[in-house]
Amino acid sequence: MPSRGKTFCVKHVSVALLLFSLAARLSAQQPAPWHDPSPHKIQYIHVDDAVNLEVLDWGGTGRPLVLLAGLGDTAHVFDNFAPKLTPEYHVYGITRRGFGASSSPDSGYLADRLGDDVIAVIDALKLNRPVLVGHSIAGEELSSVASRHPEKVAGLIYLDAAYQHAFHDPNLQEVLKNVPQAPPLPPVPAATDAERANFHSWALRLKTLYGFEPPESEYHETREVTEEGHVGDTKPNKAEEVLQGEEQYTKIPVPALAIYAIPHDQGPYVRAHASPEALAAIDARDAAAATEQARAFQSGVPSARVVILPHAHHYVFISNESDVLREIRAFLATLQ
C-alpha cells in the first residue's frame, strides 16, 4: 500500500499531465501567428482630419513609383509585384481611405478627394515627381492628380485602369448599342468549409476559379478571420462610396502608359461552365467596350502609349507579370 507522500506525488503528476494535455490541445487549435513576408516597411501618414493612410515602402533606389490598388484591395495586393521593381526604382504603395488598415471615415470618397490623399502622401514623403501606377479604379486617382496638379508627377501607368472612371468617353454607350448583350456569367459556387479552412486553401480556391492568386497578405487585409483561424467574410469597406464618387476626366497632360486586357480572361471556372456560344458573346461584348475605351484614350491623349494584352486577366500585373514589368521599364526609360 503506497504511503501518503507517494499518493500526493502521483496526484501531482496526474494533474500536471492533464494540464499539459489540455494546453497542447488548446495550442493545436490556435493558429500560428502569421507574418507578412513581403520586404516592406509600414507607416501611417496623416492626409485629412482624422484620416491616416497605410503606406508601404518596399525600398529601392532611383525614380519613385507609387502603387495604387483597385477597388476592394489594399496596397498589399502588390506585395509580390513591387519587389520586382526595387532594383531600379524606389517603390511605395498606398491603401486608400476606407480599406484595410487605413482610416475609414464616413465621407471623403469623391475622386478628387482621393486624389488629394495621394498628393498629401507625396508631399509628406517629399517625393520628387513620382510616377503613379494604378490598377482598376485607381485610374481615377491617377487622372485626378495629373489633370489638376501635373507638376506633381512625372508620368502615369494605368494597369487595366484607363476606363470611364479615368477618361470619359461619351461615345461608349453608342458603340455598345450595336453589340449584342452577353449572357450572365455562370454563378460562382459558395465556398466550402474546406476552402475556408485557412488562407492556403482559400488561395487554391481563387486559383481554381480565376487562374491566379493574389499575395496571401492581401487576404489577411481584406478578409475576416474566425476564432478557429478559418477564412471569414469580407471586411467592411467603402467600395460603394468610391463608386458613387466617380468624376469625369478628359485631360491627361502628363506622359502616360495604358495597359488593357482585351478581351479579359474570365478564368478557368467560366471557361469550364459557359457554353462556347456564351463565351464568344462574353468576349465580344467585353472586347468591344475595352477597345472603344482604348481608342478614346489614345485619341484624347495622343502622346500616351497604349498596350493591349489579349486574354490577360483584369489583374494584369499578376496574370501577365513579365509583360507588365517589361512595358513599365520601357515606359519609364522614356521619361525625363
C-alpha positions, 0 to 999 in steps of 0.5 A: 500500500503506497504511503501518503507522500507517494499518493500526493506525488502521483496526484501531482503528476496526474494533474500536471499531465492533464494540464499539459494535455489540455494546453497542447490541445488548446495550442493545436487549435490556435493558429500560428501567428502569421507574418507578412513576408513581403520586404516592406516597411509600414507607416501611417501618414496623416492626409485629412482630419482624422484620416491616416493612410497605410503606406508601404515602402518596399525600398529601392533606389532611383525614380519613385513609383507609387502603387495604387490598388483597385477597388476592394484591395489594399496596397498589399495586393502588390506585395509580390509585384513591387519587389520586382521593381526595387532594383531600379526604382524606389517603390511605395504603395498606398491603401486608400481611405476606407480599406484595410488598415487605413482610416475609414471615415464616413465621407471623403470618397469623391475622386478628387478627394482621393486624389488629394490623399495621394498628393498629401502622401507625396508631399509628406514623403517629399517625393520628387515627381513620382510616377503613379501606377494604378490598377482598376479604379485607381485610374481615377486617382491617377487622372485626378492628380495629373489633370489638376496638379501635373507638376506633381508627377512625372508620368502615369501607368494605368494597369487595366485602369484607363476606363470611364472612371479615368477618361470619359468617353461619351461615345461608349454607350453608342458603340455598345448599342450595336453589340449584342448583350452577353449572357450572365456569367455562370454563378460562382459556387459558395465556398466550402468549409474546406476552402475556408479552412485557412488562407492556403486553401482559400488561395487554391480556391481563387486559383481554381476559379480565376487562374491566379492568386493574389499575395496571401497578405492581401487576404489577411487585409481584406478578409475576416478571420474566425476564432478557429483561424478559418477564412471569414467574410469580407471586411467592411469597406467603402467600395460603394462610396468610391463608386458613387464618387466617380468624376469625369476626366478628359485631360491627361497632360502628363506622359502616360502608359495604358495597359488593357486586357482585351478581351479579359480572361474570365478564368478557368471556372467560366471557361469550364461552365459557359457554353462556347456560344456564351463565351464568344458573346462574353468576349465580344461584348467585353472586347468591344467596350475595352477597345472603344475605351482604348481608342478614346484614350489614345485619341484624347491623349495622343502622346500616351502609349497604349498596350493591349494584352489579349486574354490577360486577366483584369489583374494584369500585373499578376496574370501577365507579370513579365509583360507588365514589368517589361512595358513599365521599364520601357515606359519609364526609360522614356521619361525625363 
